[in-house]
Each structure stands twice: as C-alpha cells, then as structure tokens.
Amino acid sequence: MTGLQAALPREHYVDHAHWRREREIVLLREWTCIGRLDELGLSATGSPGLVPERLAVVDLLGESVLVTTDAQGQLHAHHNVCRHRGSQVVPDPPAGPSPVPCAVRSLRCPYHSWTYGLDGRLVHAPHTEGTDLDPSTFGLHPVGAAAWGGWLWLHGQPDAAPPLLDSLGTVPGKVARYPLDTLVLGRRLSYDVAANWKVIAENYNECYHCGPVHPELTRLVPAFGGGGGELTWDDGVPHREGAWTFTLSGTSERAPFPDLDEHERVRHKGELIYPNLLLSLSAEHVAAFVLRPLAVDRTEVVCDLLFAADEAARPGFDPSDATDLWDLVNRQDWAVCESVQRGMSSRAYTGGWYAPMEDASLDIRRWLLPRLEEADVDG
C-alpha cells in the first residue's frame, strides 16, 4: 500500500483495559485543559489575573480535584481526599454538577473537621494534641496546576510535570496575537459523543473528510473541499471571496481582534494541543473544544465560543451567527466519529490507514506511542 501508513492498532480505540492503562500511564501524566478560569470562578470575567481566596471543584479524568487561589492569588490544586479517613473535603453532590465555585478562607473536612489551608497544608486536626502527628506530613495530596490562555490546566503527577509552557511548545507563539487571556464566553455547546477521544482528535486534525461531511463548511472554505492538502496552515486558511470569519455568512458585525496580522484578520487558524484542547481561531471569535474522555467509547466535548469582552458587553450582542455554524459542523463531525467508533468495534476491523493528505493525523501516533513506550520502560 504505497503512500499509506498504518493507524494506531484497534485496541487503542475499543479495548476497555487499554483505555484504563492509557488513562493511568499517559493522560494523568500530561497537562490537561480543564476549562476557562473565569467560568470556574478563579478569575474575573475578561481579566487575565486570578481572584484571591477562591475554590472550585473540578474533574480530572475521574478524579475530584480542589482548585484554589490563596490570599496572594497563587494557584493550587489537590485531590479532594481528606488525609484522616478519606472523606471528600468538599463532598460531590449525589447527582448533578460539582459544587459551585465560591469564596473561601480554608478547607474543612465535614467528617471530623480536619482543616487545611488553601495551599493544602494541614492547619488543624481536632483532638490530636499530645500525639506524634506531624502536620507537615499530612497535607492534601497535590495536583499540578497552571494557567495559560485563560484556561486552567492540571497535571496528575506534579513532581514529574514539566513547566506548562514547555508542554505547549510552539503553540503560544503561533497564537500570540489572539487575546486568549481576556476573551469571555459567548455561548457554550456541550455534546456527549459515543467515540474514543482519539477518534475526535484525529478527525479534527485532517480535512480529507470535509468535502463529503461538511458541505456548508466547504462553501465557506472552498479549499477544504479538496482535503486542504495544499494549504499553508501557519498563514491560516483563506475563506471564499468576501468572507473573513467562521459564521453562516462568512462575515460579522463584530470587529476583528485588534492585534492580528494581515493574514489573521481574514483567515482561519487551528491548533490541536494534546491531549485535549482543540482551538479554531477566527478573526473575531475563538471556538475552543475541551475533550473530556469518559470511557473507551465515550467523550464529553465542551465547545466554548469566546469573544472580546467589549463586544460581548454591547447591547444586542448575539453570537448565533457563529453558534449556528459551529453547532451544524460539530454535529456532522460527531455523527461521523460515532460511525467510525461503531465500525472499529466490529470484528471485521483490524486496523486503519492514513492517506498522504492525512499526515497531520499521524500526530496522534507521534504523540501517544512514545509516551506508552516510555511508561513501559519505567515500569
């Protein structure tokens, strides 16, 4: 099969034991995007700074995590597990979302009132006077926490975590002129997709499928109809004549972000930050997709449409021109990803192939396989 390269083996997409292994030895050892800092109550809307003395309870690949900012506005994260008897320090509700973000001075376990500082230190353990308990050895178990682009990022192994910017590589430089830190949520679209997270990432990373799957999108970006193989992605993707952004009309009454260069003001850019943040950058809004793997064949996808704060504050602000296009394109993508997942689950499927124009999708192999091999070597 000249020109074709083998995709990841079948078990990477359908085997439950493989998924659990991948979660433990790869995903929990990487910086994972959790969500927007302002939506978690950790920063003021439209501001890059952190608000002191705040608490949010978030999920990291099935682990409940306490995220706090201390009195100096420093970010901390810890497993939501009391060091005394294992109770959750902030109990998750029996059903529904995590506890709402709130102001807080300390963290007190409701079971026996062991109390922790916002940096995770044990500051009070009732009725332990006269014992050999050393508070310095009973702090909450830490989770790595950092911020970039207005998002919260967590790492399950903070002692082994590289600096977040090192993990982001060249992406910050490529998107430096987009005001990511200060953008605000204009509309949120959430989806429960019956597909492995890697199927979704691979689909995002190629446009071989755009012609047959996205007729509306290819009318906006004609080059996508041919697979996008000849595009210079670093300069951005050109729209059809007269169009300059990702909306139903290809235009908008919203002003472009002020610091964009001549290409970015009329073209579209995309970045995939492994393992779970997909960025689609238009001249006047950003679509940010956070993938939340739930099982080998199930992924929650949260698509935030982000806008300049002054545009979102204008009377009559209406993001539906962008929302309607993204929801249409998203649903087309999720339908075909779910079809792929069902096909991969068949005993007839033994493995897939990448055509030459899908070379970018090989990134999933280049990113994942060395990490699995390194974990095997480390034991």
C-alpha positions, 0 to 999 in steps of 0.5 A: 500500500504505497503512500499509506501508513498504518493507524494506531492498532484497534485496541487503542480505540475499543479495548476497555483495559487499554483505555484504563492503562492509557488513562493511568500511564499517559493522560494523568501524566500530561497537562490537561485543559480543564476549562476557562478560569473565569467560568470556574470562578478563579478569575474575573470575567475578561481579566487575565489575573486570578481572584484571591481566596477562591475554590472550585471543584473540578474533574480530572479524568475521574478524579475530584480535584480542589482548585484554589487561589490563596490570599496572594492569588497563587494557584493550587490544586489537590485531590479532594481526599481528606488525609484522616479517613478519606472523606471528600473535603468538599463532598460531590453532590449525589447527582448533578454538577460539582459544587459551585465555585465560591469564596473561601478562607480554608478547607474543612473536612465535614467528617471530623473537621480536619482543616487545611489551608488553601495551599493544602497544608494541614492547619488543624486536626481536632483532638490530636494534641499530645500525639506524634502527628506531624502536620507537615506530613499530612497535607492534601495530596497535590495536583499540578496546576497552571494557567495559560490562555485563560484556561486552567490546566492540571497535571496528575503527577506534579513532581514529574510535570514539566513547566506548562509552557514547555508542554505547549511548545510552539503553540503560544507563539503561533497564537500570540496575537489572539487575546486568549487571556481576556476573551469571555464566553459567548455561548457554550455547546456541550455534546456527549459523543459515543467515540474514543477521544482519539477518534475526535482528535484525529478527525479534527486534525485532517480535512480529507473528510470535509468535502463529503461531511461538511458541505456548508463548511466547504462553501465557506472554505472552498479549499477544504473541499479538496482535503486542504492538502495544499494549504499553508496552515501557519498563514491560516486558511483563506475563506471564499471571496468576501468572507473573513470569519467562521459564521453562516455568512462568512462575515460579522458585525463584530470587529476583528481582534485588534492585534492580528496580522494581515493574514489573521484578520481574514483567515482561519487558524487551528491548533490541536494541543494534546491531549485535549484542547482543540482551538479554531481561531477566527478573526473575531471569535475563538471556538475552543473544544475541551475533550473530556474522555469518559470511557473507551467509547465515550467523550464529553466535548465542551465547545466554548465560543469566546469573544472580546469582552467589549463586544460581548458587553454591547447591547444586542450582542448575539453570537448565533451567527457563529453558534449556528455554524459551529453547532451544524459542523460539530454535529456532522463531525460527531455523527461521523466519529460515532460511525467510525467508533461503531465500525472499529468495534466490529470484528471485521476491523483490524486496523486503519490507514492514513492517506498522504493528505492525512499526515497531520493525523499521524500526530496522534501516533507521534504523540501517544506511542512514545509516551506508552513506550516510555511508561513501559520502560519505567515500569 
